[in-house]
Amino acid sequence: MSAAPTRRAVTATIVTVGPPERTAEALAVMQALARHASVRNILITLGDESQPDIRTEGDVVTIDGLAPRYLNNAVARLRLPSLPSLAWWRGGERHELEGLAQLVDRVTLDSADPSTDWEVAPGIATTAAVSDLRWTRLTRWRNLMAQFFDIPETRVACAALTTLDIAAGDPHAARLFAGWLAACLPAADRLDVKTTQVPGGATIESIALAGGGSRLSLRLLPNRSCIESTLEHAGGIVASRVAPAADERLEALLAEELRIRSRDMAFEGALRMVNR
């Protein structure tokens, strides 16, 4: 007699919310994530239905066309209150986001234009931990920039680093990186930021922080899978190396978000600078 298949214990709930044009992609992402993580997936597409059909597609419970005023009721009904819960927010109205944050432990923002979300974030951070998938995409870039400051020459020149140039396919990600760096540098008020949008480019193409005879540069190599970091001081190269770029698939980014339970104070600090 063959043994019955074992079921993995569910460890968290992911609630994905957004407009139709941004939740169609999310269904495939959540099904891919479910193959590697023991999570309960709920996908809600906003619309104007007061009693939409609730169905299951693979490992995802889906609700299509839900009127926003019923969003909180749907989440409260379907989530597992005994488990940690993450909301993947793909866009909507300010009050909908604020209401959703009351029902989950963590909110991961992912709107096409995050400007309004970033204004709301400081308020919802008092209720639920908050982050943004753009911030998650910047993790490798932030780590590589931080490693420059392990080098004595960088620490000596730190106060003189006042020029930041970023080339990016996503201008919002560039703003967020600049906000994070400004929050960390002693010369934040004197930081001159220039961003160049690269249509069709990667989230970040290159970053250069310079001043006082030093230049700290990061750039995505043509193979798109590696990042070169170079430290120049007094006209010479002090250090240079190549590191792998991060996996930016949505399911990989969400899996990383699931591993974080506490408030991200660095993200909140970066947003304060951006919102200024």
C-alpha positions as CSV (number, residue, x, y, z in Angstrom):
1,M,0.0,0.0,0.0
2,S,1.5,3.4,-1.0
3,A,1.7,6.1,1.6
4,A,-0.6,9.0,1.4
5,P,1.0,12.2,0.1
6,T,2.2,14.5,2.8
7,R,1.0,18.1,3.0
8,R,3.4,20.8,4.1
9,A,2.3,22.8,7.1
10,V,1.3,26.4,6.1
11,T,3.6,28.9,7.7
12,A,2.3,32.3,6.5
13,T,-0.4,34.0,4.5
14,I,0.2,36.2,1.5
15,V,-2.6,38.6,0.4
16,T,-2.1,40.1,-3.0
17,V,-4.2,43.2,-3.8
18,G,-4.3,45.4,-6.8
19,P,-6.1,46.5,-10.0
20,P,-6.7,44.0,-12.8
21,E,-3.8,45.1,-14.9
22,R,-1.4,44.3,-12.1
23,T,-2.9,41.1,-10.6
24,A,-2.9,39.0,-13.7
25,E,0.8,38.7,-13.5
26,A,0.6,38.1,-9.8
27,L,-1.3,34.8,-10.1
28,A,1.6,33.0,-11.9
29,V,4.1,34.5,-9.4
30,M,2.1,33.2,-6.4
31,Q,1.7,29.8,-7.9
32,A,5.5,29.6,-8.5
33,L,6.1,30.8,-4.9
34,A,3.8,28.1,-3.6
35,R,5.9,25.4,-5.1
36,H,8.8,26.4,-2.9
37,A,7.2,28.0,0.2
38,S,4.5,26.7,2.5
39,V,2.2,29.7,2.3
40,R,-1.6,30.4,1.9
41,N,-2.0,32.6,-1.2
42,I,-5.0,34.9,-1.6
43,L,-5.3,37.1,-4.7
44,I,-7.8,39.9,-4.8
45,T,-8.5,42.0,-7.9
46,L,-10.3,45.2,-7.1
47,G,-13.4,46.2,-9.1
48,D,-17.0,46.9,-8.4
49,E,-18.5,43.6,-7.3
50,S,-20.1,43.3,-3.8
51,Q,-20.4,39.5,-4.0
52,P,-17.7,38.2,-6.4
53,D,-17.0,34.5,-6.9
54,I,-14.3,33.0,-4.7
55,R,-12.5,30.2,-6.4
56,T,-9.2,28.3,-6.1
57,E,-6.7,28.1,-8.9
58,G,-3.9,25.8,-8.1
59,D,-2.6,26.9,-4.7
60,V,-4.2,30.4,-4.9
61,V,-7.6,31.5,-3.6
62,T,-8.7,34.2,-6.0
63,I,-11.4,36.9,-5.8
64,D,-12.0,38.9,-9.0
65,G,-13.6,42.4,-9.1
66,L,-14.1,42.9,-5.4
67,A,-15.5,46.4,-4.5
68,P,-12.8,48.1,-2.4
69,R,-15.2,48.8,0.5
70,Y,-15.4,45.0,1.1
71,L,-11.7,44.4,1.0
72,N,-11.1,44.3,4.7
73,N,-14.1,41.8,5.2
74,A,-12.6,39.5,2.5
75,V,-9.1,39.5,4.0
76,A,-10.4,39.0,7.5
77,R,-12.5,36.0,6.3
78,L,-9.8,34.2,4.3
79,R,-6.6,34.8,6.1
80,L,-5.4,32.5,8.8
81,P,-5.2,34.7,11.9
82,S,-2.9,32.3,13.8
83,L,-0.1,32.7,11.1
84,P,2.0,35.7,10.1
85,S,0.5,37.6,7.2
86,L,2.0,39.7,4.4
87,A,0.1,42.0,2.1
88,W,1.6,42.4,-1.4
89,W,0.2,45.7,-2.4
90,R,0.2,46.3,-6.2
91,G,-1.8,49.5,-6.3
92,G,-5.0,51.1,-5.2
93,E,-6.4,54.0,-3.2
94,R,-4.8,55.4,-0.1
95,H,-7.6,54.5,2.3
96,E,-7.6,50.9,0.9
97,L,-4.0,50.5,1.8
98,E,-4.4,52.1,5.2
99,G,-7.3,49.7,5.9
100,L,-5.4,46.6,4.7
101,A,-2.5,47.4,6.9
102,Q,-4.8,47.0,9.9
103,L,-5.2,43.3,9.1
104,V,-1.7,42.1,8.3
105,D,1.7,41.9,10.0
106,R,3.7,43.2,7.1
107,V,2.9,45.3,4.0
108,T,5.1,45.0,0.9
109,L,4.5,47.9,-1.5
110,D,4.7,47.3,-5.2
111,S,2.7,50.0,-7.1
112,A,3.7,51.2,-10.5
113,D,4.0,54.7,-9.1
114,P,4.8,54.5,-5.4
115,S,4.6,58.2,-4.6
116,T,1.3,58.0,-2.7
117,D,2.2,54.7,-1.0
118,W,5.4,56.3,0.2
119,E,3.5,59.2,1.7
120,V,1.2,56.7,3.5
121,A,4.0,54.4,4.7
122,P,5.1,56.3,7.8
123,G,1.6,56.1,9.1
124,I,1.0,52.4,8.5
125,A,4.4,51.6,9.9
126,T,3.0,52.1,13.3
127,T,0.5,49.3,12.7
128,A,2.4,46.9,10.4
129,A,6.0,46.5,9.3
130,V,6.3,48.1,5.8
131,S,8.7,47.6,2.9
132,D,8.7,47.9,-0.9
133,L,9.9,45.5,-3.5
134,R,12.0,48.3,-5.0
135,W,13.8,48.3,-1.6
136,T,14.3,44.5,-1.9
137,R,15.7,44.9,-5.4
138,L,18.2,47.4,-4.0
139,T,19.5,45.0,-1.3
140,R,22.5,43.8,-3.3
141,W,23.4,47.4,-4.4
142,R,23.1,48.7,-0.8
143,N,25.3,45.9,0.5
144,L,28.0,46.5,-2.1
145,M,27.9,50.3,-1.4
146,A,28.2,49.7,2.3
147,Q,31.2,47.4,1.8
148,F,33.2,50.4,0.5
149,F,33.0,51.9,4.0
150,D,35.0,48.9,5.4
151,I,38.0,50.4,3.6
152,P,40.0,53.0,5.6
153,E,40.4,55.4,2.6
154,T,36.6,55.6,2.3
155,R,36.0,56.3,6.0
156,V,38.6,59.1,5.9
157,A,36.9,60.7,2.8
158,C,33.3,60.1,4.0
159,A,32.4,63.7,4.9
160,A,33.6,64.8,1.5
161,L,31.4,62.5,-0.6
162,T,28.8,64.9,-1.9
163,T,28.1,63.9,-5.5
164,L,25.8,61.0,-6.3
165,D,25.1,59.9,-9.9
166,I,22.6,57.1,-10.6
167,A,21.6,55.6,-13.9
168,A,18.4,53.5,-13.6
169,G,15.6,51.9,-15.5
170,D,13.4,52.6,-12.5
171,P,13.6,56.3,-11.4
172,H,11.6,55.5,-8.2
173,A,14.3,52.9,-7.2
174,A,16.9,55.6,-7.9
175,R,15.2,58.0,-5.6
176,L,14.9,55.3,-2.9
177,F,18.6,54.5,-3.1
178,A,19.5,58.2,-2.9
179,G,17.3,58.6,0.1
180,W,19.0,55.6,1.9
181,L,22.4,57.0,1.1
182,A,21.5,60.5,2.2
183,A,20.2,59.1,5.5
184,C,23.6,57.4,6.1
185,L,26.1,60.0,5.1
186,P,27.3,62.9,7.3
187,A,27.1,65.2,4.3
188,A,23.4,64.5,3.6
189,D,22.4,68.1,3.4
190,R,25.1,68.8,0.8
191,L,24.5,65.7,-1.3
192,D,24.0,66.6,-4.9
193,V,22.0,63.9,-6.6
194,K,21.7,63.4,-10.3
195,T,19.6,60.6,-11.7
196,T,19.5,59.5,-15.4
197,Q,16.6,57.3,-16.6
198,V,17.6,54.5,-18.9
199,P,14.5,53.4,-20.8
200,G,14.2,49.6,-20.8
201,G,17.2,49.4,-18.5
202,A,17.6,47.3,-15.3
203,T,16.3,48.6,-12.0
204,I,19.8,50.1,-11.5
205,E,22.4,50.4,-14.2
206,S,25.2,52.3,-12.3
207,I,25.9,54.3,-9.2
208,A,28.8,56.6,-8.5
209,L,29.4,58.5,-5.2
210,A,32.3,60.9,-5.4
211,G,34.0,63.8,-3.6
212,G,37.3,64.8,-2.0
213,G,39.4,62.9,-4.5
214,S,37.5,59.6,-4.0
215,R,35.0,57.9,-6.3
216,L,32.9,54.8,-5.3
217,S,31.3,53.2,-8.3
218,L,29.0,50.3,-9.0
219,R,27.9,49.2,-12.4
220,L,25.9,46.4,-13.9
221,L,28.1,44.5,-16.4
222,P,26.9,43.8,-19.9
223,N,26.2,40.2,-19.0
224,R,23.5,41.6,-16.7
225,S,24.3,39.0,-14.0
226,C,27.3,40.7,-12.3
227,I,28.0,44.0,-10.6
228,E,31.5,45.6,-10.7
229,S,32.5,47.7,-7.7
230,T,35.5,50.0,-8.0
231,L,37.0,52.4,-5.4
232,E,39.3,55.1,-6.7
233,H,41.2,57.5,-4.4
234,A,43.7,60.2,-5.4
235,G,43.6,59.1,-9.0
236,G,44.4,55.4,-8.4
237,I,42.2,52.3,-8.0
238,V,42.3,51.1,-4.4
239,A,40.0,48.2,-4.8
240,S,38.0,46.5,-7.5
241,R,35.9,43.3,-7.7
242,V,33.0,41.7,-9.3
243,A,30.0,40.3,-7.4
244,P,26.9,38.4,-8.7
245,A,23.8,40.5,-9.2
246,A,20.7,39.5,-7.2
247,D,17.7,37.4,-8.5
248,E,15.0,40.0,-9.3
249,R,12.2,37.6,-10.2
250,L,9.1,38.5,-8.3
251,E,8.8,35.1,-6.5
252,A,12.4,35.4,-5.3
253,L,11.8,38.9,-4.0
254,L,8.6,37.9,-2.2
255,A,10.4,34.9,-0.7
256,E,13.0,37.3,0.7
257,E,10.2,39.5,2.1
258,L,8.7,36.4,3.9
259,R,11.9,35.9,5.8
260,I,11.7,39.4,7.4
261,R,9.3,39.9,10.3
262,S,10.5,43.1,12.1
263,R,10.2,46.7,11.1
264,D,12.9,47.9,8.6
265,M,14.2,51.1,10.1
266,A,16.6,51.6,7.3
267,F,13.8,51.6,4.8
268,E,11.8,54.0,6.9
269,G,14.8,56.3,7.2
270,A,15.2,56.3,3.4
271,L,11.6,57.2,2.9
272,R,11.9,60.1,5.3
273,M,14.6,61.5,3.1
274,V,12.6,60.8,-0.1
275,N,9.5,62.4,1.3
276,R,11.5,65.5,2.2
